Amino acid sequence: MITEDMKKAIQNEVKKQLGVLKEKDGTEKKELTPYQKTIELLKNYNHFKNRIEYLKNNLDNIEIKKKYSIGEIKATSNNNLSELEKIEIIKEERLKEIELLKELINFTDYGLSSIEKEKYKEIISLMYFEKLKIEEIAEKFNVDERTVKRNRNLLVNIIASNLFENEILQKIKNIFL
């Protein structure tokens, strides 16, 4: 179960990861809405899981790569550390990344739990996890594409309001105050 403190910490990390993007010219894009953040979490859910497996599988196979130039050897970082120390630093970084990815998966699962009783909840997994197209989902449910889109938007909004409740409430508060 996710506590309120854990939820806030995860939300802050999600904001850092997804919140402010850079335009190609280096200027900042507007912060993503809770809906857009939820879409990004759903789109990357399988990637997060695959990345965890990759990092776990390669945790013990860390090699320090050396750059060679004429007449000298340059290590990529921390020249004064031994190979073992460099490997330990990389392992620590990978373990931190694994923990962050696990938190993002748990955070997304927490959001997904809010649609468990919804009629078309399967749309989310078909679209974002199995990567089916709207046409294929509509055919599967024997409904038109607009119904799929409308229900997808409804489900994503439910998930977003569950995940980013504080952010949404703050925006509403700002509108009325």
N, C-alpha and C positions, 0 to 999 in steps of 0.2 A: 504494500500500500504506500502511496506517495504522500508524504506529509506536506503541510503548507510551506515549510521552509525549503524542503527539497524541490517543491513545485516552483517556488520563486527563484531558486538557484538555477534550475534547469531553464526557466524562462529567460533569465539573464544571459545564460550561455547561448540559448537559441537566438536571442536578440543580437549577440555578438556575432554568431555564425551567419545568421540570415538577415539581420537588420539593415545595415547600411551597405549598399553595393556601390561600386565605383563605375562611372561611365567610362567609355573608351578614352575620352579626353582628360580623365583624372578628376573630374568634378564628382561630387557625391550625388547619388540618386536619392530620391525620397525614400524614407523608411518603409519597409513592406508592411502591409496591413496584416492583421491576424489571419485573414483568409489566405493571403498570399504565403504567409509563413507556414500555414498548415499544408498548403499545396506542396511547398518545397520539402517539408518533412515527409509527406506521403510519397513524393516522387523519389526521394533518396533513402527511404526505409530499407529496401533490399540492398542498396549500396552500403549502408551502415553495417548491415549484418555480414555482407561479404567482406567488407574491410576488416571487421573484427576477426573473422576466420583467417584472412590473409595475415594479419599482424600476429595472431596467436601461432600460426604455423611457421612463421619466419622469425619468431622471437629468439630462437637459439641459433639461427643461421646468419648472424650479423657479421658483415665483413667491413673493415675500414678500407675505403678506397683511397689510393694515393694518386696524386697528380704528379706527373713527371714533366720536367722541362729540362732544357739543356744544362747539364752539370749539377742539378740539384733535385731533391725530392721534397715535395710540399704535401703535408697532410691536409685534408679538407678543413679540419678545425682542431682547435686545442692542441697545438704543436707540442706543448710541454707535458701532456698526459701520455700515459702508457696505452698500448693497444687495449688492454683489459679495461682500463678506466673509461676509454672512449666507448667501448662496447657496452659497458654498464650504463653510461649516460644515454646511449641510444635505446637500450632496453627500458630504462625509466620513462623516456619520452613515449615509446610505443605503449607501455602499460598505461600511461596517462591518457593517451589517445583512445585506447580500448575502453577505459572507464568512461570517458566522455561519450563515446559512441553508444555504450550500454545505457547511459543516462538518456541519450536522445531516443533510443529505441523504447525504453521504459516510458518516457514522456509521451511518445507517439502512441504506445499501447494504452496509456491512460486516456488519451483523447479518443482512441478507437472504442474504448469501453463505453463511451457515452452514446454510441449508436447501436449497441447490441440488440435493442428491442425494435429498431426501425425496420420497416418492411423491405426496403431496397438496400439494406446495409452492404449486401454483396457487391454492389456497384463499386465501392471503394477498393476492395481487394482485387476485383477483376480489372479495374482501370489502372490502378497505381502499382499493384504488386505483380499481377499477371500480364500487364501491359496490353490488354485488349482494347480495341478501338470502340468508339461509341456505337458504331453500326453493329458490331459483333455483340455488344452487351444488349442493345435493343432487340436484336434477333433472339438472343438467349432468353430474355424476359417476355418476348412477344409483345413489345410496346414500341412506340415510335421514339426517334432519337431525342426529340424535345423532352419527353418524359424522363429519359435517362439523364440528360443535362440538368433538368430542373431538380431531380432527386439528388444528383451528385452535388449540386450547389447547396441544397438543403443540408445534406450530410456533412459536407465540408464546413458549413457554417456552424453546425452543432458541435463538431469536433473543435473548431476554432474557439467557440465560446467557452468550451470546457478547458482548453489549454491556455487561452489568453484572456481569461475572465477578468483579471485585474486591469489589464490594458484596455479592454473594451469598456469596462465600467468607468475608467478614468476618462476616456473619450466622451462617453455619454455625460458624465459629470461636467466636463468642460463645455459641452454644448449648452447645458441648462443653467450654468452658473456664470 
